[in-house]
Amino acid sequence: MLIGSEKCNTCHLFLHTFSFMDGHSTYFDHHEMQITAGPNWAIIKEATPTVDHKRKLVYFLSTKVMPTMMSLCVASYGAEAYQDCAVLTPEDLCYK
């Protein structure tokens, strides 16, 4: 489950995974992995992220380049450790 949260003071993406333990439907294991991070930028909450399940990528709009510009970005959720996202929109252009 992909969730946007402001628990780090700016909106970022977190992946929550749940798995049942020992075949019981009432006991489960919960794991949270942060997909995006950074104190000076945020995910645009009004734009729904798009998930590529085959390649384990999440596409989203953010203010990573400048606070007044929306940029299309991509982040991987397949790695065990956090990796910085990539900005796909050229720096001199705004997505919207």
KETORTI-498638 format. One record per residue: residue in one letter; chain; x, y, z of N, C-alpha, C in turn. Coordinates in nm, 2 decimals, padded with zeros to 4 digits. Atoms other than C-alpha are relative to their C-alpha. Example, Ala and Ser with C-alpha at 12.3 -4.5 7.8 and 13.67 -1.06 7.14 Angstrom:
<rs>
<residuo=A&cadena=A&neast=00.09&nnorth=-00.12&nup=00.00&caeast=01.23&canorth=-00.45&caup=00.78&ceast=00.09&cnorth=00.12&cup=00.00>
<residuo=S&cadena=A&neast=-00.09&nnorth=-00.11&nup=00.00&caeast=01.37&canorth=-00.11&caup=00.71&ceast=-00.08&cnorth=00.11&cup=00.08>
</rs>
This chain:
<rs>
<residuo=M&cadena=A&neast=00.09&nnorth=-00.12&nup=00.00&caeast=00.00&canorth=00.00&caup=00.00&ceast=00.09&cnorth=00.12&cup=00.00>
<residuo=L&cadena=A&neast=-00.08&nnorth=-00.12&nup=00.01&caeast=00.15&canorth=00.33&caup=-00.11&ceast=-00.08&cnorth=00.12&cup=00.07>
<residuo=I&cadena=A&neast=00.07&nnorth=-00.10&nup=-00.08&caeast=00.07&canorth=00.62&caup=00.14&ceast=00.09&cnorth=00.13&cup=-00.01>
<residuo=G&cadena=A&neast=-00.06&nnorth=-00.13&nup=-00.01&caeast=00.15&canorth=00.99&caup=00.13&ceast=-00.01&cnorth=00.04&cup=00.15>
<residuo=S&cadena=A&neast=00.00&nnorth=-00.04&nup=-00.14&caeast=00.24&canorth=01.12&caup=00.48&ceast=00.08&cnorth=00.13&cup=00.02>
<residuo=E&cadena=A&neast=-00.07&nnorth=-00.12&nup=-00.04&caeast=00.35&canorth=01.45&caup=00.63&ceast=00.07&cnorth=-00.02&cup=00.14>
<residuo=K&cadena=A&neast=-00.06&nnorth=00.02&nup=-00.13&caeast=00.51&canorth=01.29&caup=00.94&ceast=00.14&cnorth=00.05&cup=00.01>
<residuo=C&cadena=A&neast=-00.14&nnorth=-00.05&nup=00.00&caeast=00.85&canorth=01.43&caup=00.83&ceast=-00.01&cnorth=00.15&cup=-00.03>
<residuo=N&cadena=A&neast=00.02&nnorth=-00.14&nup=00.02&caeast=00.70&canorth=01.79&caup=00.80&ceast=-00.03&cnorth=00.04&cup=-00.14>
<residuo=T&cadena=A&neast=00.03&nnorth=-00.02&nup=00.14&caeast=00.67&canorth=01.77&caup=00.42&ceast=-00.06&cnorth=-00.13&cup=-00.05>
<residuo=C&cadena=A&neast=00.06&nnorth=00.12&nup=00.05&caeast=00.46&canorth=01.52&caup=00.22&ceast=00.10&cnorth=-00.09&cup=-00.08>
<residuo=H&cadena=A&neast=-00.08&nnorth=00.10&nup=00.07&caeast=00.65&canorth=01.21&caup=00.11&ceast=-00.07&cnorth=-00.13&cup=00.00>
<residuo=L&cadena=A&neast=00.06&nnorth=00.13&nup=00.02&caeast=00.57&canorth=00.86&caup=00.00&ceast=00.06&cnorth=-00.11&cup=00.08>
<residuo=F&cadena=A&neast=-00.05&nnorth=00.11&nup=-00.08&caeast=00.59&canorth=00.55&caup=00.21&ceast=-00.07&cnorth=-00.13&cup=-00.05>
<residuo=L&cadena=A&neast=00.06&nnorth=00.12&nup=00.04&caeast=00.53&canorth=00.19&caup=00.11&ceast=-00.02&cnorth=-00.09&cup=00.13>
<residuo=H&cadena=A&neast=00.04&nnorth=00.09&nup=-00.11&caeast=00.35&canorth=-00.03&caup=00.37&ceast=-00.03&cnorth=-00.14&cup=-00.06>
<residuo=T&cadena=A&neast=00.03&nnorth=00.13&nup=00.05&caeast=00.36&canorth=-00.40&caup=00.32&ceast=-00.05&cnorth=-00.08&cup=00.13>
<residuo=F&cadena=A&neast=00.06&nnorth=00.08&nup=-00.11&caeast=00.16&canorth=-00.65&caup=00.53&ceast=00.01&cnorth=-00.15&cup=-00.05>
<residuo=S&cadena=A&neast=00.00&nnorth=00.14&nup=00.03&caeast=00.20&canorth=-01.03&caup=00.54&ceast=-00.05&cnorth=-00.08&cup=00.12>
<residuo=F&cadena=A&neast=00.06&nnorth=00.07&nup=-00.11&caeast=00.01&canorth=-01.28&caup=00.74&ceast=00.11&cnorth=-00.10&cup=00.05>
<residuo=M&cadena=A&neast=-00.10&nnorth=00.09&nup=-00.07&caeast=00.22&canorth=-01.49&caup=00.99&ceast=-00.06&cnorth=-00.13&cup=00.03>
<residuo=D&cadena=A&neast=00.04&nnorth=00.13&nup=-00.04&caeast=00.19&canorth=-01.86&caup=01.04&ceast=-00.14&cnorth=-00.04&cup=-00.05>
<residuo=G&cadena=A&neast=00.13&nnorth=00.04&nup=00.05&caeast=-00.12&canorth=-01.89&caup=00.83&ceast=-00.12&cnorth=00.06&cup=00.08>
<residuo=H&cadena=A&neast=00.11&nnorth=-00.06&nup=-00.07&caeast=-00.33&canorth=-01.69&caup=01.08&ceast=-00.05&cnorth=00.13&cup=-00.06>
<residuo=S&cadena=A&neast=00.05&nnorth=-00.12&nup=00.06&caeast=-00.56&canorth=-01.42&caup=00.95&ceast=00.00&cnorth=00.12&cup=00.10>
<residuo=T&cadena=A&neast=00.01&nnorth=-00.11&nup=-00.10&caeast=-00.54&canorth=-01.22&caup=01.27&ceast=00.14&cnorth=00.05&cup=00.04>
<residuo=Y&cadena=A&neast=-00.14&nnorth=-00.04&nup=-00.03&caeast=-00.15&canorth=-01.20&caup=01.31&ceast=00.07&cnorth=00.03&cup=-00.13>
<residuo=F&cadena=A&neast=-00.07&nnorth=-00.04&nup=00.12&caeast=00.04&canorth=-01.01&caup=01.05&ceast=00.13&cnorth=00.08&cup=00.03>
<residuo=D&cadena=A&neast=-00.12&nnorth=-00.08&nup=-00.02&caeast=00.38&canorth=-00.85&caup=01.00&ceast=-00.02&cnorth=00.12&cup=-00.09>
<residuo=H&cadena=A&neast=00.01&nnorth=-00.12&nup=00.07&caeast=00.40&canorth=-00.49&caup=00.90&ceast=00.13&cnorth=00.06&cup=-00.02>
<residuo=H&cadena=A&neast=-00.13&nnorth=-00.06&nup=00.03&caeast=00.69&canorth=-00.32&caup=00.72&ceast=-00.03&cnorth=00.13&cup=-00.07>
<residuo=E&cadena=A&neast=00.01&nnorth=-00.13&nup=00.06&caeast=00.72&canorth=00.05&caup=00.63&ceast=00.13&cnorth=00.04&cup=-00.06>
<residuo=M&cadena=A&neast=-00.12&nnorth=-00.04&nup=00.06&caeast=00.97&canorth=00.17&caup=00.38&ceast=-00.02&cnorth=00.14&cup=-00.06>
<residuo=Q&cadena=A&neast=00.02&nnorth=-00.13&nup=00.06&caeast=01.02&canorth=00.54&caup=00.29&ceast=00.05&cnorth=00.00&cup=-00.14>
<residuo=I&cadena=A&neast=-00.03&nnorth=00.00&nup=00.15&caeast=01.02&canorth=00.59&caup=-00.09&ceast=00.06&cnorth=00.14&cup=-00.03>
<residuo=T&cadena=A&neast=-00.06&nnorth=-00.13&nup=00.03&caeast=01.09&canorth=00.97&caup=-00.10&ceast=00.03&cnorth=00.07&cup=00.13>
<residuo=A&cadena=A&neast=-00.05&nnorth=-00.07&nup=-00.12&caeast=01.27&canorth=01.20&caup=00.15&ceast=00.06&cnorth=00.13&cup=-00.04>
<residuo=G&cadena=A&neast=-00.07&nnorth=-00.13&nup=00.02&caeast=01.40&canorth=01.55&caup=00.18&ceast=-00.07&cnorth=00.11&cup=00.07>
<residuo=P&cadena=A&neast=00.06&nnorth=-00.10&nup=-00.08&caeast=01.34&canorth=01.85&caup=00.40&ceast=-00.05&cnorth=00.12&cup=-00.08>
<residuo=N&cadena=A&neast=00.02&nnorth=-00.13&nup=00.08&caeast=01.32&canorth=02.12&caup=00.12&ceast=-00.10&cnorth=-00.02&cup=-00.12>
<residuo=W&cadena=A&neast=00.09&nnorth=00.02&nup=00.11&caeast=01.07&canorth=01.96&caup=-00.12&ceast=-00.11&cnorth=-00.10&cup=00.05>
<residuo=A&cadena=A&neast=00.11&nnorth=00.09&nup=-00.04&caeast=00.74&canorth=01.76&caup=-00.11&ceast=-00.07&cnorth=-00.06&cup=-00.13>
<residuo=I&cadena=A&neast=00.09&nnorth=00.06&nup=00.10&caeast=00.51&canorth=01.54&caup=-00.31&ceast=-00.12&cnorth=00.09&cup=-00.02>
<residuo=I&cadena=A&neast=00.12&nnorth=-00.07&nup=00.03&caeast=00.22&canorth=01.72&caup=-00.48&ceast=-00.12&cnorth=-00.09&cup=00.04>
<residuo=K&cadena=A&neast=00.11&nnorth=00.09&nup=-00.05&caeast=-00.08&canorth=01.57&caup=-00.29&ceast=-00.12&cnorth=-00.01&cup=-00.09>
<residuo=E&cadena=A&neast=00.12&nnorth=00.00&nup=00.09&caeast=-00.34&canorth=01.67&caup=-00.55&ceast=00.02&cnorth=-00.09&cup=-00.12>
<residuo=A&cadena=A&neast=-00.03&nnorth=00.09&nup=00.12&caeast=-00.17&canorth=01.45&caup=-00.82&ceast=00.02&cnorth=-00.14&cup=00.05>
<residuo=T&cadena=A&neast=-00.01&nnorth=00.14&nup=-00.04&caeast=-00.22&canorth=01.08&caup=-00.78&ceast=00.13&cnorth=-00.07&cup=-00.06>
<residuo=P&cadena=A&neast=-00.12&nnorth=00.07&nup=00.06&caeast=00.11&canorth=00.88&caup=-00.82&ceast=-00.04&cnorth=-00.12&cup=-00.08>
<residuo=T&cadena=A&neast=00.02&nnorth=00.11&nup=00.09&caeast=00.13&canorth=00.62&caup=-01.09&ceast=00.11&cnorth=-00.11&cup=00.03>
<residuo=V&cadena=A&neast=-00.09&nnorth=00.11&nup=-00.04&caeast=00.28&canorth=00.28&caup=-01.00&ceast=00.02&cnorth=-00.09&cup=-00.12>
<residuo=D&cadena=A&neast=-00.04&nnorth=00.10&nup=00.10&caeast=00.47&canorth=00.06&caup=-01.25&ceast=00.04&cnorth=-00.13&cup=00.08>
<residuo=H&cadena=A&neast=-00.02&nnorth=00.12&nup=-00.09&caeast=00.44&canorth=-00.28&caup=-01.06&ceast=00.11&cnorth=-00.09&cup=-00.06>
<residuo=K&cadena=A&neast=-00.10&nnorth=00.09&nup=00.06&caeast=00.66&canorth=-00.47&caup=-01.31&ceast=00.15&cnorth=00.05&cup=00.03>
<residuo=R&cadena=A&neast=-00.13&nnorth=-00.05&nup=-00.02&caeast=00.96&canorth=-00.24&caup=-01.27&ceast=00.02&cnorth=00.06&cup=00.14>
<residuo=K&cadena=A&neast=00.00&nnorth=-00.05&nup=-00.14&caeast=00.87&canorth=-00.13&caup=-00.91&ceast=00.05&cnorth=00.14&cup=00.01>
<residuo=L&cadena=A&neast=-00.02&nnorth=-00.15&nup=00.00&caeast=00.87&canorth=00.24&caup=-00.99&ceast=-00.13&cnorth=00.07&cup=00.03>
<residuo=V&cadena=A&neast=00.11&nnorth=-00.09&nup=-00.03&caeast=00.65&canorth=00.52&caup=-00.87&ceast=00.03&cnorth=00.13&cup=-00.07>
<residuo=Y&cadena=A&neast=-00.01&nnorth=-00.13&nup=00.07&caeast=00.59&canorth=00.83&caup=-01.09&ceast=-00.09&cnorth=00.10&cup=00.08>
<residuo=F&cadena=A&neast=00.08&nnorth=-00.09&nup=-00.07&caeast=00.47&canorth=01.14&caup=-00.91&ceast=00.05&cnorth=00.15&cup=-00.03>
<residuo=L&cadena=A&neast=-00.03&nnorth=-00.15&nup=00.02&caeast=00.47&canorth=01.53&caup=-00.92&ceast=00.06&cnorth=00.05&cup=00.14>
<residuo=S&cadena=A&neast=-00.06&nnorth=-00.05&nup=-00.12&caeast=00.69&canorth=01.71&caup=-00.67&ceast=00.06&cnorth=00.14&cup=-00.02>
<residuo=T&cadena=A&neast=-00.07&nnorth=-00.13&nup=00.01&caeast=00.86&canorth=02.04&caup=-00.59&ceast=00.15&cnorth=-00.01&cup=00.02>
<residuo=K&cadena=A&neast=-00.15&nnorth=00.03&nup=-00.03&caeast=01.21&canorth=01.89&caup=-00.59&ceast=00.09&cnorth=00.10&cup=-00.06>
<residuo=V&cadena=A&neast=-00.09&nnorth=-00.09&nup=00.07&caeast=01.36&canorth=02.14&caup=-00.84&ceast=-00.01&cnorth=00.14&cup=00.07>
<residuo=M&cadena=A&neast=00.03&nnorth=-00.13&nup=-00.06&caeast=01.19&canorth=02.46&caup=-00.70&ceast=-00.13&cnorth=-00.01&cup=00.07>
<residuo=P&cadena=A&neast=00.13&nnorth=00.01&nup=-00.07&caeast=00.91&canorth=02.52&caup=-00.45&ceast=-00.12&cnorth=00.05&cup=-00.09>
<residuo=T&cadena=A&neast=00.11&nnorth=-00.06&nup=00.08&caeast=00.71&canorth=02.71&caup=-00.72&ceast=-00.02&cnorth=-00.08&cup=-00.13>
<residuo=M&cadena=A&neast=00.01&nnorth=00.07&nup=00.13&caeast=00.76&canorth=02.45&caup=-01.00&ceast=-00.04&cnorth=-00.15&cup=00.03>
<residuo=M&cadena=A&neast=00.03&nnorth=00.15&nup=-00.01&caeast=00.60&canorth=02.10&caup=-01.04&ceast=00.09&cnorth=-00.07&cup=-00.10>
<residuo=S&cadena=A&neast=-00.08&nnorth=00.08&nup=00.08&caeast=00.83&canorth=01.84&caup=-01.17&ceast=-00.04&cnorth=-00.15&cup=00.00>
<residuo=L&cadena=A&neast=00.03&nnorth=00.14&nup=00.00&caeast=00.76&canorth=01.48&caup=-01.28&ceast=00.13&cnorth=-00.07&cup=00.05>
<residuo=C&cadena=A&neast=-00.11&nnorth=00.07&nup=-00.06&caeast=00.98&canorth=01.25&caup=-01.08&ceast=-00.03&cnorth=-00.15&cup=00.00>
<residuo=V&cadena=A&neast=00.02&nnorth=00.15&nup=-00.02&caeast=01.03&canorth=00.87&caup=-01.04&ceast=00.09&cnorth=-00.05&cup=00.11>
<residuo=A&cadena=A&neast=-00.07&nnorth=00.06&nup=-00.11&caeast=01.14&canorth=00.66&caup=-00.74&ceast=-00.02&cnorth=-00.15&cup=-00.01>
<residuo=S&cadena=A&neast=00.01&nnorth=00.15&nup=00.00&caeast=01.21&canorth=00.29&caup=-00.70&ceast=-00.04&cnorth=-00.04&cup=00.14>
<residuo=Y&cadena=A&neast=00.03&nnorth=00.06&nup=-00.13&caeast=01.05&canorth=00.09&caup=-00.43&ceast=00.04&cnorth=-00.15&cup=00.01>
<residuo=G&cadena=A&neast=-00.05&nnorth=00.13&nup=00.00&caeast=01.23&canorth=-00.23&caup=-00.52&ceast=00.12&cnorth=-00.03&cup=00.08>
<residuo=A&cadena=A&neast=-00.12&nnorth=00.01&nup=-00.08&caeast=01.55&canorth=-00.16&caup=-00.33&ceast=-00.03&cnorth=-00.02&cup=00.15>
<residuo=E&cadena=A&neast=00.01&nnorth=00.02&nup=-00.14&caeast=01.60&canorth=-00.26&caup=00.03&ceast=00.03&cnorth=00.13&cup=00.08>
<residuo=A&cadena=A&neast=-00.03&nnorth=-00.13&nup=-00.07&caeast=01.75&canorth=00.08&caup=00.12&ceast=-00.05&cnorth=00.12&cup=-00.09>
<residuo=Y&cadena=A&neast=00.05&nnorth=-00.12&nup=00.07&caeast=01.63&canorth=00.43&caup=00.03&ceast=00.10&cnorth=00.05&cup=-00.11>
<residuo=Q&cadena=A&neast=-00.08&nnorth=-00.06&nup=00.11&caeast=01.75&canorth=00.57&caup=-00.30&ceast=-00.07&cnorth=00.13&cup=-00.04>
<residuo=D&cadena=A&neast=00.06&nnorth=-00.13&nup=00.04&caeast=01.70&canorth=00.93&caup=-00.41&ceast=-00.08&cnorth=-00.01&cup=-00.13>
<residuo=C&cadena=A&neast=00.08&nnorth=00.01&nup=00.13&caeast=01.44&canorth=00.99&caup=-00.68&ceast=00.06&cnorth=00.08&cup=-00.11>
<residuo=A&cadena=A&neast=-00.05&nnorth=-00.07&nup=00.12&caeast=01.51&canorth=01.12&caup=-01.03&ceast=-00.10&cnorth=00.09&cup=-00.05>
<residuo=V&cadena=A&neast=00.09&nnorth=-00.10&nup=00.06&caeast=01.36&canorth=01.43&caup=-01.18&ceast=00.00&cnorth=-00.03&cup=-00.15>
<residuo=L&cadena=A&neast=00.01&nnorth=00.02&nup=00.14&caeast=01.23&canorth=01.36&caup=-01.53&ceast=-00.03&cnorth=00.12&cup=-00.08>
<residuo=T&cadena=A&neast=00.03&nnorth=-00.13&nup=00.07&caeast=01.11&canorth=01.71&caup=-01.62&ceast=00.13&cnorth=00.08&cup=-00.01>
<residuo=P&cadena=A&neast=-00.12&nnorth=-00.09&nup=00.01&caeast=01.40&canorth=01.93&caup=-01.76&ceast=-00.01&cnorth=00.12&cup=00.10>
<residuo=E&cadena=A&neast=00.00&nnorth=-00.10&nup=-00.10&caeast=01.50&canorth=02.19&caup=-01.50&ceast=-00.05&cnorth=00.13&cup=-00.04>
<residuo=D&cadena=A&neast=00.04&nnorth=-00.13&nup=00.05&caeast=01.41&canorth=02.48&caup=-01.72&ceast=-00.15&cnorth=00.00&cup=-00.04>
<residuo=L&cadena=A&neast=00.14&nnorth=00.02&nup=00.04&caeast=01.05&canorth=02.35&caup=-01.77&ceast=-00.08&cnorth=-00.03&cup=00.13>
<residuo=C&cadena=A&neast=00.09&nnorth=00.04&nup=-00.10&caeast=00.75&canorth=02.31&caup=-01.54&ceast=-00.10&cnorth=-00.10&cup=-00.05>
<residuo=Y&cadena=A&neast=00.09&nnorth=00.10&nup=00.05&caeast=00.53&canorth=02.01&caup=-01.56&ceast=-00.14&cnorth=00.05&cup=-00.04>
<residuo=K&cadena=A&neast=00.13&nnorth=-00.06&nup=00.02&caeast=00.21&canorth=02.21&caup=-01.54&ceast=00.00&cnorth=00.15&cup=-00.02>
</rs>
